[in-house]
């Protein structure tokens, strides 16, 4: 009998280990499932991260030293002035990531979509990006203005030291998120500029290297925490070919999908878009992906007023948003998870180009979360964590989508809670103790 008990304990221990280190998040129809087969509804925060280097590495024009590079919260979150890093050391920046992830978890979110830690596709020549291609962006702490780009070379991506440094930064971010109890979605690239000859082949080469990195990783925590790769965010805005045919979209995205899935079949692949605006070209039904990851915002056509953001047109804008969700419910055969949605509001902004005030932001999120559930959505990602400094100095539409106002969220006094907008409570109380959203 004692031998049977020992064998049973060994078997159960092995089973638990298999569950711990198995693929964590899968899709069953429209339902995400965690590694134990339980329903998982992603309530995800879009969060900006930069790859930064020390001043020594900034001035190193030879082979880069990986120890001089590390991830940091996006410089454009700032604290008190335009676009700067709170910390300048590797440990300080890592601690800042942990602090922000703890805030995100406390707000009620169960996952983060990391924006920024991915190559950028050049659409026009510039001093820093002289030719079309894929570039890796880096900052030098503590000054955000010290930034440049490293250009990748076709057929040499997997051996590029900057690619491996970028992957190491992604590892650090994923480990940090896991330590707080958050899952992670990552991007394949950041700006969807499909513009130069061979761009899909080049991008596929990078995606293959990215997938190989995670598939071959010995860190099972990283494998368990990663949910999905996003191959494109807003192709409608970034595509240089205004007449791209649907068969080209189908073939090209299949190439991108296969680069990831054939190399790393244990993680999902998503693709973003701007919903019904793209039907003539980037039709979500011809995009190859496990799930659609569209960005939906309030839209105010000019025929409704001379001001592009008139608050009195919010009802009409909401109707358009509801129509987009209803259209996806009735017309998409693949699952969809909203990749971005938000409402710009801030009482300290002197620019009138906002969606509305913070009480209206509360109502927006209450209504949109319910509408996504009622129209078959599989999850939602909110844009975004904190107000940024993009339309400096007056602030404006792009700046004020954050759930935190401008300020120092790392200060012990008066504390980060003073920066919270009222809409935080919509998310803090959204998932129940089992992680389930309200019933449809």
MARNUMI-963139 format. One record per residue (C-alpha): residue in one letter; x, y, z. Coordinates in steps of 0.1 Angstrom, whole numbers, plus 2048, in hexadecimal, padded with zeros to 3 digits. Example, Ala and Ser with C-alpha at 12.3 -4.5 7.8 and 13.67 -1.06 7.14 Angstrom:
BEGIN
<code: a	x: 87B	y: 7D3	z: 84E>
<code: s	x: 889	y: 7F5	z: 847>
***
This chain:
BEGIN
<code: x	x: 800	y: 800	z: 800>
<code: x	x: 81D	y: 817	z: 809>
<code: x	x: 82C	y: 811	z: 7E7>
<code: x	x: 80C	y: 81A	z: 7D5>
<code: x	x: 809	y: 83A	z: 7E9>
<code: x	x: 82D	y: 843	z: 7DF>
<code: x	x: 826	y: 83B	z: 7BB>
<code: x	x: 806	y: 850	z: 7BC>
<code: x	x: 819	y: 86E	z: 7CB>
<code: x	x: 834	y: 86B	z: 7B0>
<code: x	x: 819	y: 86A	z: 795>
<code: x	x: 806	y: 888	z: 7A2>
<code: x	x: 826	y: 89B	z: 7A6>
<code: x	x: 830	y: 894	z: 782>
<code: x	x: 80D	y: 89E	z: 777>
<code: x	x: 80F	y: 8BF	z: 789>
<code: x	x: 831	y: 8C6	z: 77A>
<code: x	x: 823	y: 8BF	z: 757>
<code: x	x: 807	y: 8D8	z: 75E>
<code: x	x: 820	y: 8F1	z: 76B>
<code: x	x: 837	y: 8F0	z: 74D>
<code: x	x: 81D	y: 8EA	z: 732>
<code: x	x: 810	y: 904	z: 71A>
<code: x	x: 7FD	y: 91B	z: 731>
<code: x	x: 7E3	y: 92C	z: 71B>
<code: x	x: 7D0	y: 91C	z: 6FE>
<code: x	x: 7B1	y: 924	z: 6EB>
<code: x	x: 793	y: 90C	z: 6EA>
<code: x	x: 77B	y: 91C	z: 6D2>
<code: x	x: 777	y: 940	z: 6DE>
<code: x	x: 782	y: 937	z: 702>
<code: x	x: 7A5	y: 93C	z: 70E>
<code: x	x: 7B0	y: 920	z: 727>
<code: x	x: 7CC	y: 920	z: 740>
<code: x	x: 7E4	y: 902	z: 744>
<code: x	x: 7CC	y: 8F1	z: 75C>
<code: x	x: 7AF	y: 8F3	z: 743>
<code: x	x: 79D	y: 90F	z: 756>
<code: x	x: 78D	y: 92C	z: 743>
<code: x	x: 7A4	y: 94A	z: 740>
<code: x	x: 797	y: 96C	z: 736>
<code: x	x: 7B4	y: 984	z: 72F>
<code: x	x: 7AF	y: 9A6	z: 73E>
<code: x	x: 7CF	y: 9B4	z: 730>
<code: x	x: 7E2	y: 9D5	z: 734>
<code: x	x: 7F6	y: 9E4	z: 718>
<code: x	x: 817	y: 9EE	z: 727>
<code: x	x: 835	y: 9FF	z: 717>
<code: x	x: 858	y: 9F2	z: 71C>
<code: x	x: 879	y: 9FF	z: 70D>
<code: x	x: 89B	y: 9ED	z: 708>
<code: x	x: 8B5	y: A03	z: 719>
<code: x	x: 8DA	y: A03	z: 71C>
<code: x	x: 8F4	y: A12	z: 733>
<code: x	x: 908	y: A31	z: 728>
<code: x	x: 926	y: A1A	z: 723>
<code: x	x: 913	y: A05	z: 70A>
<code: x	x: 905	y: A23	z: 6FA>
<code: x	x: 928	y: A2D	z: 6F0>
<code: x	x: 933	y: A0A	z: 6E7>
<code: x	x: 933	y: A08	z: 6C1>
<code: x	x: 940	y: 9E4	z: 6C0>
<code: x	x: 930	y: 9C4	z: 6CA>
<code: x	x: 916	y: 9CB	z: 6E5>
<code: x	x: 91A	y: 9BE	z: 708>
<code: x	x: 8F9	y: 9AE	z: 712>
<code: x	x: 8FF	y: 9B7	z: 737>
<code: x	x: 8FB	y: 9DB	z: 72E>
<code: x	x: 8D7	y: 9D8	z: 721>
<code: x	x: 8B7	y: 9D3	z: 734>
<code: x	x: 892	y: 9DA	z: 732>
<code: x	x: 881	y: 9F8	z: 742>
<code: x	x: 85E	y: A07	z: 745>
<code: x	x: 858	y: A1D	z: 726>
<code: x	x: 86A	y: A3E	z: 729>
<code: x	x: 84B	y: A50	z: 71C>
<code: x	x: 838	y: A47	z: 73C>
<code: x	x: 850	y: A60	z: 74D>
<code: x	x: 849	y: A6A	z: 771>
<code: x	x: 849	y: A8F	z: 773>
<code: x	x: 858	y: A9C	z: 752>
<code: x	x: 857	y: A92	z: 72D>
<code: x	x: 863	y: A6F	z: 726>
<code: x	x: 87E	y: A63	z: 73D>
<code: x	x: 887	y: A44	z: 751>
<code: x	x: 881	y: A42	z: 776>
<code: x	x: 8A0	y: A2C	z: 77B>
<code: x	x: 8C2	y: A2A	z: 76A>
<code: x	x: 8CF	y: A08	z: 776>
<code: x	x: 8C5	y: 9E5	z: 76C>
<code: x	x: 8B8	y: 9DC	z: 78E>
<code: x	x: 8A6	y: 9FD	z: 792>
<code: x	x: 894	y: 9F9	z: 770>
<code: x	x: 88B	y: 9D5	z: 779>
<code: x	x: 87D	y: 9E0	z: 79A>
<code: x	x: 868	y: 9FA	z: 788>
<code: x	x: 85A	y: 9DF	z: 771>
<code: x	x: 850	y: 9CB	z: 790>
<code: x	x: 840	y: 9E9	z: 7A0>
<code: x	x: 82C	y: 9F1	z: 780>
<code: x	x: 822	y: 9CC	z: 77C>
<code: x	x: 816	y: 9CC	z: 7A1>
<code: x	x: 801	y: 9EB	z: 79A>
<code: x	x: 7F2	y: 9DA	z: 77B>
<code: x	x: 7EA	y: 9BB	z: 78F>
<code: x	x: 7DB	y: 9CF	z: 7AB>
<code: x	x: 7C5	y: 9E1	z: 791>
<code: x	x: 7B5	y: 9C0	z: 789>
<code: x	x: 7C8	y: 9B6	z: 769>
<code: x	x: 7D5	y: 992	z: 764>
<code: x	x: 7EC	y: 998	z: 746>
<code: x	x: 801	y: 9B2	z: 734>
<code: x	x: 807	y: 9B9	z: 70F>
<code: x	x: 82B	y: 9C5	z: 70C>
<code: x	x: 82E	y: 9E1	z: 6F2>
<code: x	x: 850	y: 9EE	z: 6E7>
<code: x	x: 867	y: 9D0	z: 6EB>
<code: x	x: 867	y: 9C6	z: 6C6>
<code: x	x: 877	y: 9D1	z: 6A6>
<code: x	x: 86A	y: 9F0	z: 693>
<code: x	x: 865	y: 9EF	z: 66E>
<code: x	x: 871	y: A0E	z: 65C>
<code: x	x: 859	y: A1E	z: 644>
<code: x	x: 86E	y: A3C	z: 63A>
<code: x	x: 893	y: A46	z: 63A>
<code: x	x: 8A0	y: A5A	z: 657>
<code: x	x: 8C1	y: A62	z: 667>
<code: x	x: 8BD	y: A45	z: 680>
<code: x	x: 8AC	y: A2D	z: 667>
<code: x	x: 8BC	y: A35	z: 646>
<code: x	x: 8AE	y: A18	z: 632>
<code: x	x: 88E	y: A03	z: 634>
<code: x	x: 891	y: 9E5	z: 64A>
<code: x	x: 88D	y: 9D7	z: 66E>
<code: x	x: 89D	y: 9EA	z: 68A>
<code: x	x: 8A1	y: 9E4	z: 6AF>
<code: x	x: 89B	y: A03	z: 6C4>
<code: x	x: 8B0	y: A0B	z: 6E3>
<code: x	x: 8B1	y: A27	z: 6FD>
<code: x	x: 8CD	y: A33	z: 713>
<code: x	x: 8C4	y: A39	z: 737>
<code: x	x: 8BC	y: A50	z: 746>
<code: x	x: 8B5	y: A68	z: 729>
<code: x	x: 899	y: A5C	z: 711>
<code: x	x: 8A6	y: A73	z: 6F6>
<code: x	x: 8C5	y: A5D	z: 6F2>
<code: x	x: 8B7	y: A42	z: 6DB>
<code: x	x: 8C1	y: A31	z: 6BB>
<code: x	x: 8B9	y: A13	z: 6A5>
<code: x	x: 8CD	y: 9F4	z: 69C>
<code: x	x: 8C5	y: 9E7	z: 679>
<code: x	x: 8C0	y: 9C2	z: 675>
<code: x	x: 8CF	y: 9AF	z: 657>
<code: x	x: 8BB	y: 996	z: 643>
<code: x	x: 8C6	y: 972	z: 647>
<code: x	x: 8DA	y: 97B	z: 666>
<code: x	x: 8BF	y: 983	z: 67F>
<code: x	x: 8C3	y: 965	z: 696>
<code: x	x: 8E8	y: 96D	z: 69B>
<code: x	x: 8E5	y: 992	z: 6A1>
<code: x	x: 8F0	y: 99A	z: 6C4>
<code: x	x: 8D6	y: 9B6	z: 6C7>
<code: x	x: 8BA	y: 99D	z: 6C0>
<code: x	x: 8C7	y: 986	z: 6DC>
<code: x	x: 8C8	y: 9A4	z: 6F3>
<code: x	x: 8A4	y: 9AD	z: 6EA>
<code: x	x: 89A	y: 989	z: 6F1>
<code: x	x: 8AC	y: 98B	z: 713>
<code: x	x: 898	y: 9AA	z: 71C>
<code: x	x: 878	y: 999	z: 713>
<code: x	x: 881	y: 97C	z: 72A>
<code: x	x: 887	y: 994	z: 746>
<code: x	x: 866	y: 9A5	z: 741>
<code: x	x: 853	y: 984	z: 740>
<code: x	x: 864	y: 977	z: 75F>
<code: x	x: 85B	y: 998	z: 771>
<code: x	x: 837	y: 995	z: 766>
<code: x	x: 835	y: 971	z: 771>
<code: x	x: 842	y: 97A	z: 794>
<code: x	x: 824	y: 991	z: 798>
<code: x	x: 80B	y: 978	z: 78A>
<code: x	x: 806	y: 987	z: 767>
<code: x	x: 806	y: 975	z: 745>
<code: x	x: 817	y: 986	z: 727>
<code: x	x: 80F	y: 98D	z: 703>
<code: x	x: 82C	y: 99A	z: 6ED>
<code: x	x: 82F	y: 9AB	z: 6CB>
<code: x	x: 842	y: 99F	z: 6AD>
<code: x	x: 847	y: 9C3	z: 6A1>
<code: x	x: 83C	y: 9E5	z: 6AD>
<code: x	x: 82F	y: 9FA	z: 690>
<code: x	x: 823	y: 9E4	z: 673>
<code: x	x: 835	y: 9F6	z: 657>
<code: x	x: 833	y: 9DC	z: 63B>
<code: x	x: 845	y: 9F1	z: 620>
<code: x	x: 865	y: 9E3	z: 612>
<code: x	x: 86B	y: 9C6	z: 5FA>
<code: x	x: 86E	y: 9A5	z: 60D>
<code: x	x: 860	y: 9B4	z: 62D>
<code: x	x: 84B	y: 995	z: 636>
<code: x	x: 868	y: 97E	z: 630>
<code: x	x: 87F	y: 993	z: 645>
<code: x	x: 865	y: 996	z: 661>
<code: x	x: 85F	y: 971	z: 65F>
<code: x	x: 884	y: 96B	z: 665>
<code: x	x: 882	y: 980	z: 685>
<code: x	x: 862	y: 96E	z: 691>
<code: x	x: 873	y: 94C	z: 68C>
<code: x	x: 890	y: 957	z: 6A2>
<code: x	x: 878	y: 965	z: 6BC>
<code: x	x: 863	y: 945	z: 6BD>
<code: x	x: 883	y: 930	z: 6BE>
<code: x	x: 88F	y: 943	z: 6DC>
<code: x	x: 870	y: 93C	z: 6F0>
<code: x	x: 86B	y: 919	z: 6E4>
<code: x	x: 88E	y: 90F	z: 6ED>
<code: x	x: 88F	y: 922	z: 70E>
<code: x	x: 897	y: 90D	z: 72C>
<code: x	x: 884	y: 925	z: 743>
<code: x	x: 862	y: 915	z: 747>
<code: x	x: 854	y: 933	z: 759>
<code: x	x: 859	y: 948	z: 73A>
<code: x	x: 848	y: 92D	z: 724>
<code: x	x: 82B	y: 92B	z: 73C>
<code: x	x: 826	y: 951	z: 73F>
<code: x	x: 826	y: 959	z: 71A>
<code: x	x: 804	y: 959	z: 70A>
<code: x	x: 809	y: 964	z: 6E6>
<code: x	x: 81C	y: 976	z: 6CC>
<code: x	x: 80B	y: 993	z: 6B9>
<code: x	x: 817	y: 994	z: 695>
<code: x	x: 807	y: 9B5	z: 68C>
<code: x	x: 7F5	y: 9D1	z: 69F>
<code: x	x: 7E5	y: 9EA	z: 687>
<code: x	x: 7EF	y: 9E0	z: 663>
<code: x	x: 7D4	y: 9F6	z: 654>
<code: x	x: 7E8	y: A15	z: 65F>
<code: x	x: 80B	y: A08	z: 659>
<code: x	x: 808	y: 9F6	z: 638>
<code: x	x: 818	y: A09	z: 61C>
<code: x	x: 804	y: 9F6	z: 602>
<code: x	x: 7E2	y: A06	z: 602>
<code: x	x: 7D6	y: 9ED	z: 5E9>
<code: x	x: 7E3	y: 9CD	z: 5F9>
<code: x	x: 7CD	y: 9B0	z: 5EE>
<code: x	x: 7BD	y: 998	z: 606>
<code: x	x: 7CF	y: 97A	z: 5F7>
<code: x	x: 7F0	y: 98C	z: 5FF>
<code: x	x: 7E5	y: 993	z: 623>
<code: x	x: 7DB	y: 96E	z: 626>
<code: x	x: 7FC	y: 961	z: 618>
<code: x	x: 812	y: 97A	z: 62A>
<code: x	x: 802	y: 975	z: 64D>
<code: x	x: 804	y: 950	z: 648>
<code: x	x: 829	y: 954	z: 643>
<code: x	x: 82B	y: 967	z: 663>
<code: x	x: 815	y: 94F	z: 676>
<code: x	x: 828	y: 931	z: 66A>
<code: x	x: 849	y: 940	z: 674>
<code: x	x: 83C	y: 941	z: 698>
<code: x	x: 825	y: 923	z: 69A>
<code: x	x: 83C	y: 90B	z: 688>
<code: x	x: 859	y: 914	z: 69F>
<code: x	x: 845	y: 919	z: 6BF>
<code: x	x: 824	y: 906	z: 6BE>
<code: x	x: 81F	y: 90A	z: 6E4>
<code: x	x: 815	y: 92F	z: 6E2>
<code: x	x: 7F9	y: 941	z: 6D0>
<code: x	x: 7FC	y: 95A	z: 6B4>
<code: x	x: 7E5	y: 978	z: 6B2>
<code: x	x: 7E1	y: 994	z: 698>
<code: x	x: 7D3	y: 9B7	z: 69E>
<code: x	x: 7C0	y: 9CF	z: 688>
<code: x	x: 7A8	y: 9EB	z: 687>
<code: x	x: 789	y: 9D6	z: 682>
<code: x	x: 770	y: 9DD	z: 666>
<code: x	x: 785	y: 9FA	z: 657>
<code: x	x: 79C	y: 9DF	z: 649>
<code: x	x: 785	y: 9C8	z: 637>
<code: x	x: 790	y: 9D0	z: 614>
<code: x	x: 7B4	y: 9C7	z: 61D>
<code: x	x: 7BE	y: 9BB	z: 63F>
<code: x	x: 79E	y: 9A6	z: 644>
<code: x	x: 7A0	y: 994	z: 665>
<code: x	x: 791	y: 975	z: 655>
<code: x	x: 7AE	y: 971	z: 63D>
<code: x	x: 7C9	y: 97A	z: 656>
<code: x	x: 7DA	y: 95A	z: 663>
<code: x	x: 7D9	y: 95B	z: 689>
<code: x	x: 7CB	y: 947	z: 6A7>
<code: x	x: 7B7	y: 966	z: 6B2>
<code: x	x: 7B0	y: 989	z: 6A6>
<code: x	x: 7BD	y: 9A6	z: 6BC>
<code: x	x: 7AC	y: 9C5	z: 6AF>
<code: x	x: 7B0	y: 9E9	z: 6BC>
<code: x	x: 78E	y: 9FA	z: 6C1>
<code: x	x: 78A	y: A1E	z: 6CB>
<code: x	x: 770	y: A39	z: 6CA>
<code: x	x: 770	y: A4A	z: 6A8>
<code: x	x: 762	y: A6C	z: 6A0>
<code: x	x: 75E	y: A73	z: 67B>
<code: x	x: 763	y: A97	z: 670>
<code: x	x: 73F	y: A99	z: 663>
<code: x	x: 733	y: A98	z: 687>
<code: x	x: 744	y: AB8	z: 690>
<code: x	x: 762	y: ACE	z: 68A>
<code: x	x: 773	y: AC1	z: 6A9>
<code: x	x: 780	y: A9E	z: 6A3>
<code: x	x: 77A	y: A95	z: 6C8>
<code: x	x: 759	y: AA5	z: 6D2>
<code: x	x: 74D	y: A96	z: 6F3>
<code: x	x: 728	y: A9A	z: 6E8>
<code: x	x: 72E	y: A80	z: 6CD>
<code: x	x: 738	y: A64	z: 6E5>
<code: x	x: 716	y: A52	z: 6E1>
<code: x	x: 71B	y: A50	z: 6BB>
<code: x	x: 73F	y: A45	z: 6C0>
<code: x	x: 734	y: A2A	z: 6D8>
<code: x	x: 71A	y: A1D	z: 6C0>
<code: x	x: 735	y: A19	z: 6A6>
<code: x	x: 74A	y: A06	z: 6BF>
<code: x	x: 72D	y: 9EF	z: 6C8>
<code: x	x: 726	y: 9E9	z: 6A3>
<code: x	x: 74A	y: 9DE	z: 69E>
<code: x	x: 748	y: 9C5	z: 6BB>
<code: x	x: 726	y: 9B8	z: 6AE>
<code: x	x: 735	y: 9B4	z: 68B>
<code: x	x: 752	y: 99F	z: 699>
<code: x	x: 73A	y: 98A	z: 6AD>
<code: x	x: 726	y: 981	z: 68E>
<code: x	x: 741	y: 980	z: 673>
<code: x	x: 762	y: 973	z: 682>
<code: x	x: 769	y: 94E	z: 683>
<code: x	x: 788	y: 952	z: 698>
<code: x	x: 787	y: 95E	z: 6BC>
<code: x	x: 78E	y: 983	z: 6C3>
<code: x	x: 79E	y: 994	z: 6E1>
<code: x	x: 79E	y: 9BA	z: 6E0>
<code: x	x: 7C2	y: 9C5	z: 6DE>
<code: x	x: 7BD	y: 9E9	z: 6E6>
<code: x	x: 7A1	y: 9FF	z: 6F1>
<code: x	x: 7A0	y: A1E	z: 707>
<code: x	x: 792	y: A40	z: 70F>
<code: x	x: 7A8	y: A5F	z: 712>
<code: x	x: 7A1	y: A74	z: 731>
<code: x	x: 7B5	y: A89	z: 74A>
<code: x	x: 7AA	y: AA6	z: 75F>
<code: x	x: 7CD	y: AB5	z: 75E>
<code: x	x: 7CF	y: AB6	z: 738>
<code: x	x: 7CC	y: AD9	z: 728>
<code: x	x: 7C5	y: ACB	z: 706>
<code: x	x: 7A1	y: AC7	z: 6FC>
<code: x	x: 7A7	y: AA9	z: 6E5>
<code: x	x: 79B	y: A8F	z: 6FD>
<code: x	x: 77F	y: A75	z: 6FC>
<code: x	x: 770	y: A84	z: 71C>
<code: x	x: 775	y: A86	z: 741>
<code: x	x: 77E	y: A6B	z: 75A>
<code: x	x: 75A	y: A63	z: 764>
<code: x	x: 753	y: A5D	z: 73F>
<code: x	x: 772	y: A47	z: 73E>
<code: x	x: 762	y: A31	z: 759>
<code: x	x: 742	y: A2E	z: 746>
<code: x	x: 755	y: A25	z: 726>
<code: x	x: 767	y: A08	z: 736>
<code: x	x: 749	y: 9FB	z: 747>
<code: x	x: 735	y: 9FB	z: 727>
<code: x	x: 751	y: 9EE	z: 711>
<code: x	x: 75B	y: 9D1	z: 727>
<code: x	x: 736	y: 9C6	z: 728>
<code: x	x: 733	y: 9CA	z: 702>
<code: x	x: 752	y: 9B5	z: 6FB>
<code: x	x: 745	y: 999	z: 710>
<code: x	x: 722	y: 99B	z: 701>
<code: x	x: 730	y: 99A	z: 6DE>
<code: x	x: 745	y: 97B	z: 6E3>
<code: x	x: 767	y: 98B	z: 6EB>
<code: x	x: 781	y: 974	z: 6FA>
<code: x	x: 794	y: 98F	z: 70D>
<code: x	x: 79E	y: 9B3	z: 70D>
<code: x	x: 7BE	y: 9C8	z: 70F>
<code: x	x: 7BC	y: 9EC	z: 71B>
<code: x	x: 7D0	y: A09	z: 70D>
<code: x	x: 7E1	y: A10	z: 724>
<code: x	x: 7F3	y: A10	z: 746>
<code: x	x: 7FC	y: A34	z: 74B>
<code: x	x: 7FA	y: A56	z: 739>
<code: x	x: 817	y: A5C	z: 723>
<code: x	x: 82A	y: A7B	z: 716>
<code: x	x: 824	y: A7A	z: 6F0>
<code: x	x: 810	y: A9A	z: 6EA>
<code: x	x: 825	y: AAE	z: 702>
<code: x	x: 823	y: AC8	z: 710>
<code: x	x: 7FD	y: ACE	z: 710>
<code: x	x: 7F4	y: AA9	z: 710>
<code: x	x: 7D9	y: A9C	z: 6FA>
<code: x	x: 7C7	y: A7F	z: 6EA>
<code: x	x: 7E4	y: A67	z: 6E8>
<code: x	x: 7F2	y: A6F	z: 70A>
<code: x	x: 7D5	y: A69	z: 721>
<code: x	x: 7C8	y: A46	z: 71C>
<code: x	x: 7DA	y: A39	z: 73B>
<code: x	x: 7C9	y: A2C	z: 75A>
<code: x	x: 7E3	y: A3F	z: 76E>
<code: x	x: 7E8	y: A65	z: 76B>
<code: x	x: 80A	y: A75	z: 766>
<code: x	x: 820	y: A73	z: 785>
<code: x	x: 838	y: A5E	z: 798>
<code: x	x: 828	y: A3C	z: 79E>
<code: x	x: 848	y: A30	z: 7B0>
<code: x	x: 847	y: A4A	z: 7CC>
<code: x	x: 83E	y: A3C	z: 7EF>
<code: x	x: 82C	y: A5D	z: 7F7>
<code: x	x: 812	y: A66	z: 7EE>
<code: x	x: 812	y: A44	z: 7DC>
<code: x	x: 807	y: A37	z: 7BA>
<code: x	x: 7E2	y: A35	z: 7C4>
<code: x	x: 7DF	y: A5B	z: 7C1>
<code: x	x: 7E6	y: A57	z: 79B>
<code: x	x: 7CA	y: A3E	z: 795>
<code: x	x: 7AD	y: A4A	z: 780>
<code: x	x: 78A	y: A3F	z: 78C>
<code: x	x: 789	y: A26	z: 76F>
<code: x	x: 7A2	y: A10	z: 781>
<code: x	x: 785	y: A03	z: 797>
<code: x	x: 773	y: 9F6	z: 778>
<code: x	x: 78F	y: 9DD	z: 773>
<code: x	x: 798	y: 9D7	z: 798>
<code: x	x: 775	y: 9C8	z: 79D>
<code: x	x: 770	y: 9B8	z: 77B>
<code: x	x: 77D	y: 995	z: 77F>
<code: x	x: 770	y: 980	z: 79C>
<code: x	x: 786	y: 96D	z: 7B4>
<code: x	x: 789	y: 950	z: 79C>
<code: x	x: 794	y: 968	z: 780>
<code: x	x: 773	y: 966	z: 76D>
<code: x	x: 762	y: 984	z: 75D>
<code: x	x: 73D	y: 98C	z: 762>
<code: x	x: 726	y: 974	z: 751>
<code: x	x: 71A	y: 97D	z: 72E>
***
